[in-house]
Amino acid sequence: MKKRRRLFAAVIAALILLSGCSLSEIDELYSLPQAPKEYLQLQELIDDEIAAGSEYSAPTAGSLRQSIQLTDLDGDGTNEALAFLRNKELQPEICVYRKTDGVYQTAATIIGDGTAIGRVEYEDLNSDGVSEILVSWEVSAELRLLKVYSMKDWTSAVLLTASCIDFQIGDLDSNGISDIIALNLETSGGKVDMFTIDRNGNVRQKSAALSASLKTADRFRIAAIDGGVSAVFVEGQSSADDSGCLLTDIIVFTDGELKNITLGDGSEDSAAQRRCSVYSTDIDGNGTLDVPFAVRLAGTAEYWVFDWYSYDKDGKSVKCVSTYHDYTDGWFFELPDEWRESISVRRESSASGEIAIVFSSADEETGEQTDRLMVYTFTDENRTDRAAVDGRFVLMSSGTVVFAAKIIRSNSSEQEIAGRFHLISSEFNTGAL
């Protein structure tokens, strides 16, 4: 009971802050926030469910994972409240509460399949002015059942049922109306399904095959490719061999159909593959997702260069940048074009709290490998001082770490070198299932 009260109190506190309430009396600055009466009344309705044997059971996937969520389903400017529970029969359920004249009432109760709630989304899919509730019910560890519930007249009628691993919402056909994108991996072959629903509840389905050897889906997301076209990216491991080949499938809606643009004529697997677990990201910051191809540096077993390619809707690819990633120290560097073909890398540690990555490339005149640049990671107490001596200059300071560089032989300026240096951010891991 105490845990439930704390959970609801946190929701109430957020509601009060978002409502823009002002404090006019000085004493109110020191008083605890008081929940509006309608939210206390809402708590009583949820308490009735708890007293009947239910318990909170928040969604386990997606960005909406709160046990109590507020959203305006019917577009009247007033939020409905949804409580995510598991009833005494251990069935997952969603209780929808509607506020009328300041009083919450139960508008609908949705009993789900399986044992838990996966992802939940709210979206007006059929342009009737009322948002549907999309839920993936967890039937087993490998299977989720997607259901779309119409909240028109608070009937919670089921508009669509489909099996999937996960789903996303996006406008693939660029008609201004959101589509449902469902991911399936089956023994007979994986696929991406696109569902659209019209005003009459009619469902249209389009499908595109994934790489035949794709055995896992580590990343599944909707992002832009060249030209601002929305595309589905699915990335995972191949079952073709045991060498850890990572595949990227890119699916677009073109000429009225879904198409996997990374599958060539007659090819069963995507051409976008590499033997290194690095996933697509917007490497150059232009708003489109780029696909990496890994190239092992000659004579090494641990150093890789990544050539990043952008794709258009016809599957044509263009290299946008080449990078070296230092995952140990958390940064990457955009390589100058003139270094790319003959680049070599080595790691040095000459003092405590000091790591250096040395970039070398072939000298244009002699052909011999020449050191071009050193990138340092300093972690000791005098890191700031050490980063600014012996020709070094600071690239970035991040908490207890200072990154610095020293130009040995290069036509690049300090400003250009600093512009090529970036920290590896959480963007590299988004879209994980």
Contacts in CASP RR format, 6 or more apart in sequence:
PFRMAT RR
TARGET T0000
AUTHOR 0000-0000-0000
METHOD contacts of the structure
MODEL  1
MKKRRRLFAAVIAALILLSGCSLSEIDELYSLPQAPKEYLQLQELIDDEI
AAGSEYSAPTAGSLRQSIQLTDLDGDGTNEALAFLRNKELQPEICVYRKT
DGVYQTAATIIGDGTAIGRVEYEDLNSDGVSEILVSWEVSAELRLLKVYS
MKDWTSAVLLTASCIDFQIGDLDSNGISDIIALNLETSGGKVDMFTIDRN
GNVRQKSAALSASLKTADRFRIAAIDGGVSAVFVEGQSSADDSGCLLTDI
IVFTDGELKNITLGDGSEDSAAQRRCSVYSTDIDGNGTLDVPFAVRLAGT
AEYWVFDWYSYDKDGKSVKCVSTYHDYTDGWFFELPDEWRESISVRRESS
ASGEIAIVFSSADEETGEQTDRLMVYTFTDENRTDRAAVDGRFVLMSSGT
VVFAAKIIRSNSSEQEIAGRFHLISSEFNTGAL
4 50 0 8 1.000
4 56 0 8 1.000
7 56 0 8 1.000
7 67 0 8 1.000
7 68 0 8 1.000
8 43 0 8 1.000
8 46 0 8 1.000
8 68 0 8 1.000
9 35 0 8 1.000
11 39 0 8 1.000
11 66 0 8 1.000
11 68 0 8 1.000
12 33 0 8 1.000
12 35 0 8 1.000
12 39 0 8 1.000
13 33 0 8 1.000
15 35 0 8 1.000
15 36 0 8 1.000
15 39 0 8 1.000
15 70 0 8 1.000
16 33 0 8 1.000
16 35 0 8 1.000
16 36 0 8 1.000
23 29 0 8 1.000
35 43 0 8 1.000
38 99 0 8 1.000
38 102 0 8 1.000
38 103 0 8 1.000
38 104 0 8 1.000
41 103 0 8 1.000
41 104 0 8 1.000
42 81 0 8 1.000
42 97 0 8 1.000
42 104 0 8 1.000
45 95 0 8 1.000
45 97 0 8 1.000
45 104 0 8 1.000
45 105 0 8 1.000
45 106 0 8 1.000
46 68 0 8 1.000
46 83 0 8 1.000
46 95 0 8 1.000
49 83 0 8 1.000
49 85 0 8 1.000
49 87 0 8 1.000
49 95 0 8 1.000
50 85 0 8 1.000
52 87 0 8 1.000
52 88 0 8 1.000
53 87 0 8 1.000
53 88 0 8 1.000
54 85 0 8 1.000
54 86 0 8 1.000
54 87 0 8 1.000
54 88 0 8 1.000
54 93 0 8 1.000
55 85 0 8 1.000
55 86 0 8 1.000
56 67 0 8 1.000
56 83 0 8 1.000
56 84 0 8 1.000
56 85 0 8 1.000
56 86 0 8 1.000
57 67 0 8 1.000
57 84 0 8 1.000
57 85 0 8 1.000
57 86 0 8 1.000
57 92 0 8 1.000
57 116 0 8 1.000
57 117 0 8 1.000
58 65 0 8 1.000
58 66 0 8 1.000
58 67 0 8 1.000
58 84 0 8 1.000
58 117 0 8 1.000
59 65 0 8 1.000
59 84 0 8 1.000
59 117 0 8 1.000
59 118 0 8 1.000
59 119 0 8 1.000
59 120 0 8 1.000
60 116 0 8 1.000
60 117 0 8 1.000
60 118 0 8 1.000
60 138 0 8 1.000
61 118 0 8 1.000
61 119 0 8 1.000
61 136 0 8 1.000
61 166 0 8 1.000
61 433 0 8 1.000
62 118 0 8 1.000
62 119 0 8 1.000
62 120 0 8 1.000
64 119 0 8 1.000
64 120 0 8 1.000
64 121 0 8 1.000
66 84 0 8 1.000
67 83 0 8 1.000
67 84 0 8 1.000
67 85 0 8 1.000
68 81 0 8 1.000
68 82 0 8 1.000
68 83 0 8 1.000
68 84 0 8 1.000
69 81 0 8 1.000
69 82 0 8 1.000
69 84 0 8 1.000
69 120 0 8 1.000
70 79 0 8 1.000
70 80 0 8 1.000
70 81 0 8 1.000
70 82 0 8 1.000
71 79 0 8 1.000
71 80 0 8 1.000
71 82 0 8 1.000
71 122 0 8 1.000
71 131 0 8 1.000
72 78 0 8 1.000
72 79 0 8 1.000
72 80 0 8 1.000
72 131 0 8 1.000
73 80 0 8 1.000
73 96 0 8 1.000
73 122 0 8 1.000
73 130 0 8 1.000
73 131 0 8 1.000
73 133 0 8 1.000
73 151 0 8 1.000
74 80 0 8 1.000
74 98 0 8 1.000
74 129 0 8 1.000
74 130 0 8 1.000
74 131 0 8 1.000
74 151 0 8 1.000
75 129 0 8 1.000
75 130 0 8 1.000
75 131 0 8 1.000
78 99 0 8 1.000
79 99 0 8 1.000
80 96 0 8 1.000
80 97 0 8 1.000
80 98 0 8 1.000
80 99 0 8 1.000
80 107 0 8 1.000
81 96 0 8 1.000
81 97 0 8 1.000
81 99 0 8 1.000
81 104 0 8 1.000
82 94 0 8 1.000
82 95 0 8 1.000
82 96 0 8 1.000
82 97 0 8 1.000
82 133 0 8 1.000
83 94 0 8 1.000
83 95 0 8 1.000
83 97 0 8 1.000
84 92 0 8 1.000
84 93 0 8 1.000
84 94 0 8 1.000
84 117 0 8 1.000
84 120 0 8 1.000
85 92 0 8 1.000
85 93 0 8 1.000
85 94 0 8 1.000
85 95 0 8 1.000
86 92 0 8 1.000
86 93 0 8 1.000
86 116 0 8 1.000
87 93 0 8 1.000
87 111 0 8 1.000
90 115 0 8 1.000
91 111 0 8 1.000
91 112 0 8 1.000
91 114 0 8 1.000
92 111 0 8 1.000
92 112 0 8 1.000
92 113 0 8 1.000
92 114 0 8 1.000
92 115 0 8 1.000
92 116 0 8 1.000
92 117 0 8 1.000
92 137 0 8 1.000
92 138 0 8 1.000
93 109 0 8 1.000
93 110 0 8 1.000
93 111 0 8 1.000
93 112 0 8 1.000
94 109 0 8 1.000
94 110 0 8 1.000
94 112 0 8 1.000
94 117 0 8 1.000
94 120 0 8 1.000
94 133 0 8 1.000
94 135 0 8 1.000
95 106 0 8 1.000
95 108 0 8 1.000
95 109 0 8 1.000
96 106 0 8 1.000
96 107 0 8 1.000
96 108 0 8 1.000
96 109 0 8 1.000
96 110 0 8 1.000
96 133 0 8 1.000
96 151 0 8 1.000
96 154 0 8 1.000
96 156 0 8 1.000
97 104 0 8 1.000
97 105 0 8 1.000
97 106 0 8 1.000
97 107 0 8 1.000
98 104 0 8 1.000
98 105 0 8 1.000
98 106 0 8 1.000
98 107 0 8 1.000
98 154 0 8 1.000
99 105 0 8 1.000
107 154 0 8 1.000
108 151 0 8 1.000
108 154 0 8 1.000
108 155 0 8 1.000
108 156 0 8 1.000
109 156 0 8 1.000
110 133 0 8 1.000
110 135 0 8 1.000
110 149 0 8 1.000
110 156 0 8 1.000
112 135 0 8 1.000
112 137 0 8 1.000
112 147 0 8 1.000
113 137 0 8 1.000
113 139 0 8 1.000
113 145 0 8 1.000
113 147 0 8 1.000
114 137 0 8 1.000
114 138 0 8 1.000
114 139 0 8 1.000
114 145 0 8 1.000
115 138 0 8 1.000
115 139 0 8 1.000
116 137 0 8 1.000
116 138 0 8 1.000
117 135 0 8 1.000
117 136 0 8 1.000
117 137 0 8 1.000
117 138 0 8 1.000
118 135 0 8 1.000
118 136 0 8 1.000
118 137 0 8 1.000
118 138 0 8 1.000
118 144 0 8 1.000
119 134 0 8 1.000
119 135 0 8 1.000
119 136 0 8 1.000
119 144 0 8 1.000
119 166 0 8 1.000
119 167 0 8 1.000
120 133 0 8 1.000
120 134 0 8 1.000
120 135 0 8 1.000
120 136 0 8 1.000
121 133 0 8 1.000
121 134 0 8 1.000
121 167 0 8 1.000
121 169 0 8 1.000
122 131 0 8 1.000
122 132 0 8 1.000
122 133 0 8 1.000
122 134 0 8 1.000
123 131 0 8 1.000
123 132 0 8 1.000
123 134 0 8 1.000
123 169 0 8 1.000
123 178 0 8 1.000
124 130 0 8 1.000
124 131 0 8 1.000
124 132 0 8 1.000
124 178 0 8 1.000
125 132 0 8 1.000
125 148 0 8 1.000
125 159 0 8 1.000
125 177 0 8 1.000
125 178 0 8 1.000
125 179 0 8 1.000
125 180 0 8 1.000
125 196 0 8 1.000
125 197 0 8 1.000
126 132 0 8 1.000
126 150 0 8 1.000
126 159 0 8 1.000
126 177 0 8 1.000
126 197 0 8 1.000
126 198 0 8 1.000
126 199 0 8 1.000
126 201 0 8 1.000
127 177 0 8 1.000
127 199 0 8 1.000
128 152 0 8 1.000
128 199 0 8 1.000
130 150 0 8 1.000
130 151 0 8 1.000
130 152 0 8 1.000
131 151 0 8 1.000
132 148 0 8 1.000
132 149 0 8 1.000
132 150 0 8 1.000
132 151 0 8 1.000
132 159 0 8 1.000
132 197 0 8 1.000
133 148 0 8 1.000
133 149 0 8 1.000
133 151 0 8 1.000
133 156 0 8 1.000
134 146 0 8 1.000
134 147 0 8 1.000
134 148 0 8 1.000
134 149 0 8 1.000
134 167 0 8 1.000
134 169 0 8 1.000
134 180 0 8 1.000
135 146 0 8 1.000
135 147 0 8 1.000
135 149 0 8 1.000
136 144 0 8 1.000
136 145 0 8 1.000
136 146 0 8 1.000
136 164 0 8 1.000
136 166 0 8 1.000
136 167 0 8 1.000
137 144 0 8 1.000
137 145 0 8 1.000
137 146 0 8 1.000
137 147 0 8 1.000
138 144 0 8 1.000
139 145 0 8 1.000
142 165 0 8 1.000
143 163 0 8 1.000
143 165 0 8 1.000
144 163 0 8 1.000
144 164 0 8 1.000
144 165 0 8 1.000
144 166 0 8 1.000
145 161 0 8 1.000
145 162 0 8 1.000
145 163 0 8 1.000
145 164 0 8 1.000
146 160 0 8 1.000
146 161 0 8 1.000
146 162 0 8 1.000
146 163 0 8 1.000
146 164 0 8 1.000
146 167 0 8 1.000
146 180 0 8 1.000
146 182 0 8 1.000
147 158 0 8 1.000
147 160 0 8 1.000
147 161 0 8 1.000
148 158 0 8 1.000
148 159 0 8 1.000
148 160 0 8 1.000
148 161 0 8 1.000
148 180 0 8 1.000
148 197 0 8 1.000
149 156 0 8 1.000
149 157 0 8 1.000
149 158 0 8 1.000
149 159 0 8 1.000
150 156 0 8 1.000
150 157 0 8 1.000
150 158 0 8 1.000
150 159 0 8 1.000
150 201 0 8 1.000
159 197 0 8 1.000
159 201 0 8 1.000
159 203 0 8 1.000
160 180 0 8 1.000
160 195 0 8 1.000
160 197 0 8 1.000
160 203 0 8 1.000
162 182 0 8 1.000
162 193 0 8 1.000
162 195 0 8 1.000
163 184 0 8 1.000
164 182 0 8 1.000
164 183 0 8 1.000
164 184 0 8 1.000
164 193 0 8 1.000
165 183 0 8 1.000
165 184 0 8 1.000
165 185 0 8 1.000
165 217 0 8 1.000
165 220 0 8 1.000
165 433 0 8 1.000
166 182 0 8 1.000
166 183 0 8 1.000
166 217 0 8 1.000
166 220 0 8 1.000
166 433 0 8 1.000
167 180 0 8 1.000
167 181 0 8 1.000
167 182 0 8 1.000
167 183 0 8 1.000
168 180 0 8 1.000
168 181 0 8 1.000
168 183 0 8 1.000
168 220 0 8 1.000
168 221 0 8 1.000
168 222 0 8 1.000
168 232 0 8 1.000
169 178 0 8 1.000
169 179 0 8 1.000
169 180 0 8 1.000
169 181 0 8 1.000
169 222 0 8 1.000
170 178 0 8 1.000
170 179 0 8 1.000
170 181 0 8 1.000
170 222 0 8 1.000
170 230 0 8 1.000
171 177 0 8 1.000
171 178 0 8 1.000
171 179 0 8 1.000
171 230 0 8 1.000
172 179 0 8 1.000
172 181 0 8 1.000
172 194 0 8 1.000
172 222 0 8 1.000
172 230 0 8 1.000
172 231 0 8 1.000
172 232 0 8 1.000
172 252 0 8 1.000
172 253 0 8 1.000
172 258 0 8 1.000
173 179 0 8 1.000
173 194 0 8 1.000
173 196 0 8 1.000
173 253 0 8 1.000
173 256 0 8 1.000
174 229 0 8 1.000
174 230 0 8 1.000
174 253 0 8 1.000
177 196 0 8 1.000
179 194 0 8 1.000
179 195 0 8 1.000
179 196 0 8 1.000
180 194 0 8 1.000
180 195 0 8 1.000
180 196 0 8 1.000
180 197 0 8 1.000
181 192 0 8 1.000
181 193 0 8 1.000
181 194 0 8 1.000
181 222 0 8 1.000
181 232 0 8 1.000
182 192 0 8 1.000
182 193 0 8 1.000
182 194 0 8 1.000
182 195 0 8 1.000
183 192 0 8 1.000
183 217 0 8 1.000
183 220 0 8 1.000
183 234 0 8 1.000
184 190 0 8 1.000
184 191 0 8 1.000
184 192 0 8 1.000
184 193 0 8 1.000
185 210 0 8 1.000
185 214 0 8 1.000
185 215 0 8 1.000
185 216 0 8 1.000
185 217 0 8 1.000
189 209 0 8 1.000
189 210 0 8 1.000
189 212 0 8 1.000
189 214 0 8 1.000
190 209 0 8 1.000
190 210 0 8 1.000
190 214 0 8 1.000
191 207 0 8 1.000
191 208 0 8 1.000
191 209 0 8 1.000
191 210 0 8 1.000
192 207 0 8 1.000
192 208 0 8 1.000
192 210 0 8 1.000
192 232 0 8 1.000
192 234 0 8 1.000
192 249 0 8 1.000
192 251 0 8 1.000
192 258 0 8 1.000
193 205 0 8 1.000
193 206 0 8 1.000
193 207 0 8 1.000
194 205 0 8 1.000
194 206 0 8 1.000
194 207 0 8 1.000
194 208 0 8 1.000
194 253 0 8 1.000
194 258 0 8 1.000
195 203 0 8 1.000
195 204 0 8 1.000
195 205 0 8 1.000
196 203 0 8 1.000
196 204 0 8 1.000
197 203 0 8 1.000
197 204 0 8 1.000
198 204 0 8 1.000
206 253 0 8 1.000
206 256 0 8 1.000
206 257 0 8 1.000
206 258 0 8 1.000
207 258 0 8 1.000
208 251 0 8 1.000
208 257 0 8 1.000
208 258 0 8 1.000
208 259 0 8 1.000
208 260 0 8 1.000
209 260 0 8 1.000
209 263 0 8 1.000
210 234 0 8 1.000
210 249 0 8 1.000
210 260 0 8 1.000
211 238 0 8 1.000
211 247 0 8 1.000
211 249 0 8 1.000
211 262 0 8 1.000
211 263 0 8 1.000
211 268 0 8 1.000
211 269 0 8 1.000
211 270 0 8 1.000
212 268 0 8 1.000
212 269 0 8 1.000
213 238 0 8 1.000
213 239 0 8 1.000
213 240 0 8 1.000
213 247 0 8 1.000
213 268 0 8 1.000
213 269 0 8 1.000
214 234 0 8 1.000
214 236 0 8 1.000
214 237 0 8 1.000
214 238 0 8 1.000
214 239 0 8 1.000
214 247 0 8 1.000
214 249 0 8 1.000
214 269 0 8 1.000
215 236 0 8 1.000
215 237 0 8 1.000
215 238 0 8 1.000
215 239 0 8 1.000
216 236 0 8 1.000
216 237 0 8 1.000
217 234 0 8 1.000
217 235 0 8 1.000
217 236 0 8 1.000
217 433 0 8 1.000
218 235 0 8 1.000
218 236 0 8 1.000
218 237 0 8 1.000
218 246 0 8 1.000
218 279 0 8 1.000
218 432 0 8 1.000
218 433 0 8 1.000
219 233 0 8 1.000
219 234 0 8 1.000
219 235 0 8 1.000
219 236 0 8 1.000
219 279 0 8 1.000
219 280 0 8 1.000
219 431 0 8 1.000
219 432 0 8 1.000
219 433 0 8 1.000
220 232 0 8 1.000
220 233 0 8 1.000
220 234 0 8 1.000
220 235 0 8 1.000
220 431 0 8 1.000
220 433 0 8 1.000
221 232 0 8 1.000
221 233 0 8 1.000
221 430 0 8 1.000
221 431 0 8 1.000
222 230 0 8 1.000
222 231 0 8 1.000
222 232 0 8 1.000
222 233 0 8 1.000
223 230 0 8 1.000
223 231 0 8 1.000
223 233 0 8 1.000
223 280 0 8 1.000
223 282 0 8 1.000
223 288 0 8 1.000
223 289 0 8 1.000
224 230 0 8 1.000
224 231 0 8 1.000
224 287 0 8 1.000
224 288 0 8 1.000
224 289 0 8 1.000
225 231 0 8 1.000
225 250 0 8 1.000
225 252 0 8 1.000
225 288 0 8 1.000
225 289 0 8 1.000
225 310 0 8 1.000
225 311 0 8 1.000
225 312 0 8 1.000
225 313 0 8 1.000
226 288 0 8 1.000
226 310 0 8 1.000
226 311 0 8 1.000
226 312 0 8 1.000
226 313 0 8 1.000
226 318 0 8 1.000
227 288 0 8 1.000
227 312 0 8 1.000
227 313 0 8 1.000
228 288 0 8 1.000
229 252 0 8 1.000
229 312 0 8 1.000
229 313 0 8 1.000
230 252 0 8 1.000
230 253 0 8 1.000
231 250 0 8 1.000
231 251 0 8 1.000
231 252 0 8 1.000
231 261 0 8 1.000
231 289 0 8 1.000
231 311 0 8 1.000
231 313 0 8 1.000
232 249 0 8 1.000
232 250 0 8 1.000
232 251 0 8 1.000
232 252 0 8 1.000
233 248 0 8 1.000
233 249 0 8 1.000
233 250 0 8 1.000
233 280 0 8 1.000
233 289 0 8 1.000
234 248 0 8 1.000
234 249 0 8 1.000
234 251 0 8 1.000
235 246 0 8 1.000
235 247 0 8 1.000
235 248 0 8 1.000
235 249 0 8 1.000
235 279 0 8 1.000
235 280 0 8 1.000
236 246 0 8 1.000
236 247 0 8 1.000
236 248 0 8 1.000
237 244 0 8 1.000
237 245 0 8 1.000
237 246 0 8 1.000
237 247 0 8 1.000
238 244 0 8 1.000
238 245 0 8 1.000
238 246 0 8 1.000
238 247 0 8 1.000
238 269 0 8 1.000
238 273 0 8 1.000
240 269 0 8 1.000
243 275 0 8 1.000
244 275 0 8 1.000
244 277 0 8 1.000
245 273 0 8 1.000
245 274 0 8 1.000
245 275 0 8 1.000
246 273 0 8 1.000
246 274 0 8 1.000
246 275 0 8 1.000
246 276 0 8 1.000
246 277 0 8 1.000
246 278 0 8 1.000
246 279 0 8 1.000
247 269 0 8 1.000
247 270 0 8 1.000
247 272 0 8 1.000
247 273 0 8 1.000
248 262 0 8 1.000
248 270 0 8 1.000
248 272 0 8 1.000
248 273 0 8 1.000
248 279 0 8 1.000
248 280 0 8 1.000
248 291 0 8 1.000
249 260 0 8 1.000
249 262 0 8 1.000
249 263 0 8 1.000
249 270 0 8 1.000
249 272 0 8 1.000
250 260 0 8 1.000
250 261 0 8 1.000
250 262 0 8 1.000
250 270 0 8 1.000
250 272 0 8 1.000
250 291 0 8 1.000
250 311 0 8 1.000
250 315 0 8 1.000
251 258 0 8 1.000
251 259 0 8 1.000
251 260 0 8 1.000
251 261 0 8 1.000
252 258 0 8 1.000
252 259 0 8 1.000
252 261 0 8 1.000
252 313 0 8 1.000
253 259 0 8 1.000
254 313 0 8 1.000
254 314 0 8 1.000
260 270 0 8 1.000
261 311 0 8 1.000
261 313 0 8 1.000
261 314 0 8 1.000
261 315 0 8 1.000
262 270 0 8 1.000
262 271 0 8 1.000
262 272 0 8 1.000
262 311 0 8 1.000
262 315 0 8 1.000
263 269 0 8 1.000
263 270 0 8 1.000
263 271 0 8 1.000
264 271 0 8 1.000
272 291 0 8 1.000
272 293 0 8 1.000
272 309 0 8 1.000
274 292 0 8 1.000
274 293 0 8 1.000
274 294 0 8 1.000
275 294 0 8 1.000
276 292 0 8 1.000
276 294 0 8 1.000
276 304 0 8 1.000
276 306 0 8 1.000
278 292 0 8 1.000
278 294 0 8 1.000
278 306 0 8 1.000
278 325 0 8 1.000
278 428 0 8 1.000
279 292 0 8 1.000
279 428 0 8 1.000
279 429 0 8 1.000
280 289 0 8 1.000
280 290 0 8 1.000
280 291 0 8 1.000
280 292 0 8 1.000
281 289 0 8 1.000
281 290 0 8 1.000
281 427 0 8 1.000
281 428 0 8 1.000
282 288 0 8 1.000
282 289 0 8 1.000
282 290 0 8 1.000
282 427 0 8 1.000
283 290 0 8 1.000
283 292 0 8 1.000
283 308 0 8 1.000
283 320 0 8 1.000
283 321 0 8 1.000
283 323 0 8 1.000
284 290 0 8 1.000
284 308 0 8 1.000
284 320 0 8 1.000
284 321 0 8 1.000
286 320 0 8 1.000
288 310 0 8 1.000
290 308 0 8 1.000
290 309 0 8 1.000
290 310 0 8 1.000
290 320 0 8 1.000
290 321 0 8 1.000
291 308 0 8 1.000
291 309 0 8 1.000
291 310 0 8 1.000
291 311 0 8 1.000
291 317 0 8 1.000
292 306 0 8 1.000
292 307 0 8 1.000
292 308 0 8 1.000
292 309 0 8 1.000
293 306 0 8 1.000
293 307 0 8 1.000
293 308 0 8 1.000
293 309 0 8 1.000
294 304 0 8 1.000
294 305 0 8 1.000
294 306 0 8 1.000
295 304 0 8 1.000
295 305 0 8 1.000
295 306 0 8 1.000
295 307 0 8 1.000
296 303 0 8 1.000
296 304 0 8 1.000
297 303 0 8 1.000
297 304 0 8 1.000
297 305 0 8 1.000
297 343 0 8 1.000
297 344 0 8 1.000
297 345 0 8 1.000
298 344 0 8 1.000
300 344 0 8 1.000
300 345 0 8 1.000
303 324 0 8 1.000
303 344 0 8 1.000
303 345 0 8 1.000
304 324 0 8 1.000
304 325 0 8 1.000
305 322 0 8 1.000
305 323 0 8 1.000
305 324 0 8 1.000
305 335 0 8 1.000
305 340 0 8 1.000
305 343 0 8 1.000
306 322 0 8 1.000
306 323 0 8 1.000
306 324 0 8 1.000
306 325 0 8 1.000
307 319 0 8 1.000
307 322 0 8 1.000
308 319 0 8 1.000
308 320 0 8 1.000
308 321 0 8 1.000
308 322 0 8 1.000
308 323 0 8 1.000
309 317 0 8 1.000
309 318 0 8 1.000
309 319 0 8 1.000
309 320 0 8 1.000
310 317 0 8 1.000
310 318 0 8 1.000
310 320 0 8 1.000
311 317 0 8 1.000
321 334 0 8 1.000
321 335 0 8 1.000
322 334 0 8 1.000
322 335 0 8 1.000
322 337 0 8 1.000
322 340 0 8 1.000
323 332 0 8 1.000
323 333 0 8 1.000
323 334 0 8 1.000
323 335 0 8 1.000
324 332 0 8 1.000
324 333 0 8 1.000
324 335 0 8 1.000
324 343 0 8 1.000
324 345 0 8 1.000
324 357 0 8 1.000
324 359 0 8 1.000
325 331 0 8 1.000
325 332 0 8 1.000
325 424 0 8 1.000
326 332 0 8 1.000
326 333 0 8 1.000
326 357 0 8 1.000
326 375 0 8 1.000
327 424 0 8 1.000
328 355 0 8 1.000
329 355 0 8 1.000
329 357 0 8 1.000
329 377 0 8 1.000
329 401 0 8 1.000
329 403 0 8 1.000
330 423 0 8 1.000
330 424 0 8 1.000
331 375 0 8 1.000
331 377 0 8 1.000
331 403 0 8 1.000
331 421 0 8 1.000
331 422 0 8 1.000
331 423 0 8 1.000
331 424 0 8 1.000
332 422 0 8 1.000
332 424 0 8 1.000
333 359 0 8 1.000
333 375 0 8 1.000
333 420 0 8 1.000
333 421 0 8 1.000
333 422 0 8 1.000
334 419 0 8 1.000
334 420 0 8 1.000
334 422 0 8 1.000
335 343 0 8 1.000
335 359 0 8 1.000
335 420 0 8 1.000
336 410 0 8 1.000
336 412 0 8 1.000
336 420 0 8 1.000
338 361 0 8 1.000
339 359 0 8 1.000
339 361 0 8 1.000
339 372 0 8 1.000
342 361 0 8 1.000
342 362 0 8 1.000
342 369 0 8 1.000
343 359 0 8 1.000
343 360 0 8 1.000
343 361 0 8 1.000
344 359 0 8 1.000
344 360 0 8 1.000
344 361 0 8 1.000
344 369 0 8 1.000
345 357 0 8 1.000
345 358 0 8 1.000
345 359 0 8 1.000
345 360 0 8 1.000
346 357 0 8 1.000
346 358 0 8 1.000
346 360 0 8 1.000
347 355 0 8 1.000
347 356 0 8 1.000
347 357 0 8 1.000
347 358 0 8 1.000
348 355 0 8 1.000
348 356 0 8 1.000
348 357 0 8 1.000
348 358 0 8 1.000
349 355 0 8 1.000
349 356 0 8 1.000
350 356 0 8 1.000
352 380 0 8 1.000
353 378 0 8 1.000
353 379 0 8 1.000
353 380 0 8 1.000
353 383 0 8 1.000
354 376 0 8 1.000
354 377 0 8 1.000
354 378 0 8 1.000
354 379 0 8 1.000
354 380 0 8 1.000
354 386 0 8 1.000
355 376 0 8 1.000
355 377 0 8 1.000
356 374 0 8 1.000
356 375 0 8 1.000
356 376 0 8 1.000
356 377 0 8 1.000
357 374 0 8 1.000
357 375 0 8 1.000
358 371 0 8 1.000
358 373 0 8 1.000
358 374 0 8 1.000
359 371 0 8 1.000
359 372 0 8 1.000
359 373 0 8 1.000
359 374 0 8 1.000
359 375 0 8 1.000
360 369 0 8 1.000
360 370 0 8 1.000
360 371 0 8 1.000
360 372 0 8 1.000
361 369 0 8 1.000
361 370 0 8 1.000
361 372 0 8 1.000
362 368 0 8 1.000
362 369 0 8 1.000
362 370 0 8 1.000
363 369 0 8 1.000
363 370 0 8 1.000
370 408 0 8 1.000
370 409 0 8 1.000
371 408 0 8 1.000
371 409 0 8 1.000
372 407 0 8 1.000
372 408 0 8 1.000
372 409 0 8 1.000
372 410 0 8 1.000
373 405 0 8 1.000
373 406 0 8 1.000
373 407 0 8 1.000
373 408 0 8 1.000
373 410 0 8 1.000
373 412 0 8 1.000
373 417 0 8 1.000
374 405 0 8 1.000
374 406 0 8 1.000
374 408 0 8 1.000
375 395 0 8 1.000
375 403 0 8 1.000
375 404 0 8 1.000
375 405 0 8 1.000
375 421 0 8 1.000
376 387 0 8 1.000
376 392 0 8 1.000
376 403 0 8 1.000
376 404 0 8 1.000
376 405 0 8 1.000
376 406 0 8 1.000
377 401 0 8 1.000
377 402 0 8 1.000
377 403 0 8 1.000
378 384 0 8 1.000
378 386 0 8 1.000
378 387 0 8 1.000
378 401 0 8 1.000
378 402 0 8 1.000
378 403 0 8 1.000
378 404 0 8 1.000
379 400 0 8 1.000
379 401 0 8 1.000
380 386 0 8 1.000
383 400 0 8 1.000
383 401 0 8 1.000
383 402 0 8 1.000
384 394 0 8 1.000
384 397 0 8 1.000
384 402 0 8 1.000
386 392 0 8 1.000
386 402 0 8 1.000
386 404 0 8 1.000
387 393 0 8 1.000
387 394 0 8 1.000
387 402 0 8 1.000
387 403 0 8 1.000
387 404 0 8 1.000
388 394 0 8 1.000
388 404 0 8 1.000
390 406 0 8 1.000
391 406 0 8 1.000
392 404 0 8 1.000
392 405 0 8 1.000
392 406 0 8 1.000
393 404 0 8 1.000
393 405 0 8 1.000
393 406 0 8 1.000
393 414 0 8 1.000
393 418 0 8 1.000
394 402 0 8 1.000
394 403 0 8 1.000
394 404 0 8 1.000
395 403 0 8 1.000
395 404 0 8 1.000
395 405 0 8 1.000
395 417 0 8 1.000
395 418 0 8 1.000
395 421 0 8 1.000
396 402 0 8 1.000
396 403 0 8 1.000
396 418 0 8 1.000
396 421 0 8 1.000
396 423 0 8 1.000
397 403 0 8 1.000
398 423 0 8 1.000
403 421 0 8 1.000
405 414 0 8 1.000
405 417 0 8 1.000
405 418 0 8 1.000
405 421 0 8 1.000
407 414 0 8 1.000
407 417 0 8 1.000
410 417 0 8 1.000
412 420 0 8 1.000
END
